[in-house]
């Protein structure tokens, strides 16, 4: 993993950086559901979650969401916040941006006295870099097997291998 760029800025979404956030979303190669992100911004304003952005030289190059109220049953039951939608523009990967976003989320959770952090990772090869990153950062599977849309997949059940099929992971925050 490369060293983090000293000019990297990690901060919470606010009205001052909202246009850069939308520009960054438009730069990603995958489909962006604008309604979903509008709802996230409302939930951010309500304190249910925090949208965190990463920028270099005033260009938003990544983001993630720290959800204080995740819908995954185990995280909800155990009061474990979840890092969601971690994305870094491909040309800025392997520069420590993903690590910096995760570390920022972990710090926020520690301040609120959370003992664990949750994160999910997709199961197809397009999530390979994230799978490796999360393990290197100390995240381990929660032991419940695969989930589809945050619900456990039962033995013998068939689900498509897409962005909704994931492995839920946890890390102890010391």
N, C-alpha and C positions, 0 to 999 in steps of 0.2 A: 504494500500500500504506500502511496506517495505521501509526502509530508503535506500538511494543510497549508494553503496559501495564507500568508499573514494578512492580506487585504480582504479576506473572506469576512462577511458580516452576516451573522445569524441574529434574527430578530423576529418579534411577533408581528403578524400582519396588522396594518393600521391604514387609515385613509390616505396617509402620505405615500405609502408604497403599493396601494391597490392597483394602479395602472400597470406597474411593473409585474405584479402578480399575474394579472390577466394576460399580459404580453408573454410571460413565461409559459403559462398554460397553453397558449396558442402555438408555442414553439415545440411542444412535445409531439412525438410521432403518433401517439395513440389518440383515440377519440376522447374529447373532453366533454363531459356532461355539464354544461353551464348551469343548469338548474341545481344540480347536486352541489356545486361550489357556491352558488348563491345561498343555498340552505346552510352550508358550512359557515359562510360569513355571518349569517344570522345567529347560528349557534355559537360562533366565536364571540359575537357581541353580547350574547346572553351568558357567557362564561361556561357553557357546557363543554366546549373544546377550545383548543388554541391552534390557530394556523401559524406555522413558523416558516419563515422564508430564509433563503440563503442567497446572497448577492455578492458579486464582484464588480467593482467599478460601476455601481448603480444599475447593473444588469441582474435581474433575478434569474438565478441558474438552478434553483431547486426549492423544494418545500416539503413539508410533512404536516400532519395533523396529530395533535396530542388530544385524544378523546378521553375525557374524565369519566364519561358514562358509556362505555362500549356495550354493544348489544350481545356479544359473545357471553353465554350464560356463566361459564366458569369465571371469567374476568369480572363480570357484574357481581356474582355471588361473593367473590373474594376481594372486591374493591381494588381491582388492579387496573390502572389506566393503560390505554393502548396507543402505541404509535401506529398511525395509519397513513396510507397514500404517500409513502416516502418516495420521492422522485427527484432525480438530478439529470439535467440535460446531458446527453451522451458525450458531448465533446468536453464536459467538465468532470467526468467521472475519473476515479482513481487519483483524486487530489485531496481526499479527506473531507469532502463536502457531506457525504452521507454520515460519516462518523460524527462530524460536528453537529449535524441536525439531531442525531440520536443522543449525543452527550448533552445537548441543550435540553431536550425533553426529560432525560433522566435527572438533570439538575432541578428542573421545575418540579418534578415529582418528589424529589428528596425534600425540597423546601416545604412541601405540603405533607411531609412525613409518610409518604407511601413507602412500603417495604419492598414492593416488586413492580416491575414494568412488563407489559405485554407487547407483543408484536406478532404480526402474521406474515407469512411469506408464501407466495404462489409456488405451485409444484411443477410448472413446465420450465423448460430450459431458459426461457427469456428472464426468469427470476434467479438464474444461477449465481450472478454476482451478489445479489441481495442475500441469498441463502448462505453463501460463504462469509459475507460481511457480518451477518447477525451472529453466526457461530463464533467468529473471531472476537466479537464484542461481548461474548459471554452469555448469549441467549441459548436456551435449550428447549426442546419440545416440551409442552406441558403434560405429555403422556396420554392425551385423549385421542390421539390419531388424527386423521384428516378431517377437515371441516369443509362444508360447501355453504357459502353465504352465511358463515359464522354458526352453522349448526353441524353437529357431529355427523359423519357419514357412517351408517350402520354396515356391518358385515354383509356382503352380498348385494349391497345397494350400488347402483351405477350412477355416476355423475360425470359430466363432461370435464375434460381437462382444459380449464379456462381460468380467467383471472379470479373467479370465485372459489376455486379449489385451493385450499391453503392448509398449512401447518401452523398451528398456534404455538408461540414460543414465549417463555418467560425468563426474566433475569432478576436475581436478587439485587436490590439496591442497598449497598452497604454504606 
